[in-house]
């Protein structure tokens, strides 16, 4: 499955986070995830998600301008939203889950660790999906809640430095999830990826409805020699 062979050499990556990075939080897991697609498929994915999102709001008498958060949705609502987008050509759900109990060092700099997490997700999951024979531009869209204290361009500079030997470049933009359906979809995906580890029974029925061929996950720590791939099941 290769999303990078479609039209323009530009790939969109929409990200959100779930759980807490800092070790002072008792939660064992932290996740970064969302989805990626060729730039020319982004509008179609957004349109299908937005249409299903509004159908749910109408069915439940909810205002159209409120944000549907994954933690507040029913299993049925989540499944309908996933079904609306998961088979669109070029769509791939992505995610990385960090097991803080298995990490040797405590996380003290949240912004630095978030940047490292995005870097690992791209290296483990996104790069294998994309043919970078020609130069590829990756456009990363994040929820603005992911901005920690520091330079707003920190992640963009970090990725362009880390991957300077690869045939690609990165741009990073922060948006408000309350008004951006693309990041709302990323929230749904990363929440599901997180709950799969944190409390699987809660999302078990949702997981069974997913097309596992359209989701690529990784975990940390992992056995680097054989890869950190985490098969959706």
C-alpha positions in Angstrom: 0.0 0.0 0.0 1.7 3.2 -1.2 0.2 6.7 -0.8 3.2 8.4 -2.4 2.6 7.4 -6.0 -0.4 9.7 -6.4 -0.1 12.9 -8.5 1.8 15.7 -6.8 4.7 14.8 -4.5 3.1 16.4 -1.5 1.9 14.4 1.5 -0.4 15.7 4.2 0.0 14.5 7.8 -2.7 15.4 10.3 -1.8 14.8 14.0 -3.1 14.9 17.5 -2.1 13.4 20.8 -3.8 11.3 23.5 -2.7 10.7 27.1 0.0 12.6 28.8 3.7 12.7 28.0 5.0 13.7 31.5 6.0 10.9 33.8 4.3 12.7 36.7 1.0 11.6 35.2 0.1 8.0 36.3 -1.2 7.0 32.8 1.1 4.4 31.4 0.7 5.3 27.7 1.0 8.3 25.5 0.1 8.4 21.8 0.6 10.6 18.8 -1.4 9.8 15.7 -3.8 10.7 13.0 -3.7 10.1 9.3 -1.7 10.8 6.1 -2.7 11.1 2.5 -1.6 12.5 -0.8 -2.3 16.3 -0.9 -4.9 15.9 -3.7 -6.9 13.4 -1.6 -7.1 15.6 1.5 -10.2 17.5 0.5 -12.2 14.3 -0.3 -11.3 12.8 3.0 -12.3 15.9 4.9 -15.6 16.2 2.9 -16.6 12.6 3.7 -15.8 13.0 7.4 -17.5 16.4 7.6 -20.7 15.0 6.0 -20.9 12.0 8.4 -20.0 14.3 11.3 -23.0 16.6 10.5 -25.3 13.6 10.1 -24.5 12.5 13.6 -25.1 16.0 15.0 -28.4 16.2 13.2 -29.5 12.8 14.5 -28.7 13.7 18.1 -29.9 17.2 17.9 -26.5 18.7 18.5 -25.4 22.2 17.3 -23.4 22.0 14.1 -20.7 24.3 15.4 -19.7 22.1 18.4 -16.7 19.8 18.2 -17.4 16.1 18.5 -14.6 14.7 20.7 -13.7 11.1 20.4 -14.0 10.6 24.2 -17.6 11.6 24.1 -18.7 9.6 21.1 -20.6 6.3 21.1 -19.1 3.2 19.5 -21.7 3.5 16.7 -20.8 7.1 16.0 -17.1 6.2 15.8 -17.7 3.3 13.5 -19.8 5.4 11.1 -17.1 8.1 11.0 -14.3 5.5 10.4 -16.4 3.9 7.6 -16.9 7.2 5.9 -13.1 7.7 5.3 -11.1 4.5 5.8 -11.5 3.3 2.2 -10.9 6.5 0.4 -8.0 6.1 -2.0 -4.8 7.3 -0.4 -6.0 7.4 3.2 -3.8 5.8 5.9 -4.4 6.0 9.6 -1.1 6.3 11.6 -0.1 6.2 15.2 2.7 5.6 17.7 2.1 4.5 21.3 4.8 5.1 24.0 4.9 2.8 27.0 6.3 5.0 29.7 6.8 2.1 32.1 9.4 0.6 29.7 11.3 3.7 29.1 14.6 4.0 31.0 14.5 7.8 31.4 11.8 10.1 32.6 10.4 12.7 30.3 11.2 16.2 31.6 11.0 18.3 28.4 7.6 17.7 26.9 8.1 19.7 23.8 11.4 17.9 23.0 9.8 14.5 23.5 6.8 15.4 21.4 9.1 16.4 18.5 11.0 13.1 19.0 7.7 11.2 18.9 6.6 12.8 15.7 10.1 12.1 14.2 9.8 8.4 15.2 6.3 8.1 13.8 7.4 9.5 10.5 10.5 7.3 10.3 8.7 4.1 11.3 5.4 4.6 9.6 5.1 7.4 7.1 8.4 6.9 5.1 7.6 3.3 4.3 4.3 4.4 2.7 5.8 7.0 0.4 7.9 6.7 -2.8 10.5 9.5 -2.4 12.3 8.9 -5.7 11.3 12.5 -6.4 11.6 15.1 -3.7 8.6 15.0 -1.4 7.1 17.8 0.7 5.4 16.7 3.9 2.9 19.1 5.3 2.1 18.4 8.9 -1.0 19.9 10.5 -1.2 19.7 14.3 -3.8 20.6 16.9 -2.6 23.9 18.5 -2.9 22.2 21.9 0.3 20.4 20.9 2.3 23.6 21.1 4.4 23.6 24.2 6.4 26.5 25.6 9.0 27.4 23.1 9.4 28.3 19.4 6.3 27.7 17.3 8.6 26.6 14.5 10.6 24.2 16.6 9.1 21.0 15.2 9.5 22.1 11.6 13.2 23.0 12.1 13.8 19.8 14.0 12.3 17.5 11.3 14.2 19.3 8.5 17.4 18.9 10.4 16.8 15.3 11.4 16.0 14.2 7.9 18.4 16.3 5.9 19.8 13.2 4.3 16.3 12.2 3.0 14.9 13.5 -0.3 12.2 15.5 1.4 11.3 18.6 3.4 8.7 19.5 6.0 6.3 22.3 6.8 4.3 22.5 10.1 1.1 24.3 10.8 -1.0 24.5 13.9 -4.8 24.8 13.8 -7.7 24.9 16.2 -9.4 21.5 16.2 -12.7 23.1 17.2 -13.0 24.4 13.6 -10.8 22.0 11.7 -12.5 18.7 10.7 -9.2 17.2 9.6 -7.7 17.4 13.0 -11.0 16.2 14.5 -10.5 13.1 12.5 -6.9 12.8 13.8 -8.3 13.1 17.3 -10.7 10.2 16.6 -7.8 8.0 15.3 -5.3 8.8 18.0 -7.9 8.3 20.8 -8.7 4.9 19.4 -5.0 4.0 19.1 -4.4 5.1 22.7 -7.4 3.3 24.1 -6.4 0.1 22.4 -3.5 0.0 24.8 -4.9 1.9 27.8 -8.3 0.2 28.1 -9.0 -2.1 25.1 -12.5 -3.3 26.0 -13.8 0.3 25.6 -12.9 0.3 21.9 -13.0 -3.4 21.0 -16.1 -3.1 18.8 -14.6 -0.1 17.0 -11.4 -1.9 16.3 -13.3 -4.8 14.8 -14.9 -2.4 12.3 -11.6 -1.0 11.0 -10.0 -1.9 7.7 -6.6 -3.0 9.1 -5.0 -2.6 5.7 -5.6 1.2 6.0 -3.9 1.7 9.3 -0.2 1.6 10.1 1.0 1.7 13.7 4.2 1.6 15.6 5.2 1.3 19.3 8.0 2.5 21.5 10.1 1.1 22.9 10.4 -1.7 20.4 12.8 -4.2 18.9 14.6 -2.1 16.4 16.2 -5.0 14.6 12.8 -6.3 13.4 11.1 -3.0 13.5 8.6 -1.5 15.9 5.6 -2.3 13.8 2.4 -2.8 15.7 -0.3 -4.7 13.7 -3.8 -3.4 14.2 -5.9 -6.2 15.6 
